[in-house]
């Protein structure tokens, strides 16, 4: 397992944010999308994101406000499903 960002995630900061949000979902009872040898929810979330099975999107309000502006840090929302 590599700690490098997924090809669709352009920065490590965004990767950490998405993984932490997915780990929160797993802690709250969401089922893992892959079989993992790891017991820790954070490691399972990292594997899921790197495997490309966790879909995420920018918050619609932030995406509209950020269009063409790089200074804002958009809120990333992993989606269920």
N, C-alpha and C positions, 0 to 999 in steps of 0.2 A: 504494500500500500504506500502510495506516495503522498506527500503533503502538498504537492503542487496543485494549483487551481485546476479545476475541470476546464476543458477547452472552451466551454460556453460561458465560463465565469472568468472575467478578465483580471480580477485582483484577489489577492489573499484575504483582504479585508472583507470583500463581498462574500467570499467563501465561508469565512468564519461566521459572518452574520447569518447566512442561510443555514449553515449547519447548526448553529445555536437555536435558531427558530424551529428547525426540524426536531432537534433533541427535546425541546420543550413539548412539542406535540407527542413525541414518544413517551415522555415522562407522564403526560396527562392521559395516556392510555391508547394512543394510536398504534396500530399494528405495523411492525416493520415490513417494508416492501421487498426485502431481500433476506436470505438466510445468512447469518453472520456467525463467526466463531467468537465474536466479542460479546461480553455481557453488558458493558457500559453503553448507555444510550447515546452518548456523544460519539463514540467510535462507530456505532451502527449508523448514526446520522451521517457521519463523514463518508462511510462506505456507500450509502445510498446516493449522496450527492455526487460523488466521484463516478458512480456507475450510471448516472444520468436518469435515475428513476424518480427523483424528486423534482417536480415541476415548480417553478417560481415565477413571479412576475412583479413588476414595479407596481406600487400603489397607484391607481388611476389618477388621483389628484396630484400626486407628486410627479408622475410621468408627464402630465400636462404642463405643470409648472417648470419642470426641468428641461423641457425640450430646448436644446441649444445652449443650456447653461450647465457647466461642469462643476461649479463651486458648491452646489448643494449635495448633501448625502441622502439619496433616496431611501425610503423604507422598503425593504424587500420582504415579500410575503410568500413563504412556501405554501403551496396549495394542497389541500387534501384531495386525493383522487387521481 
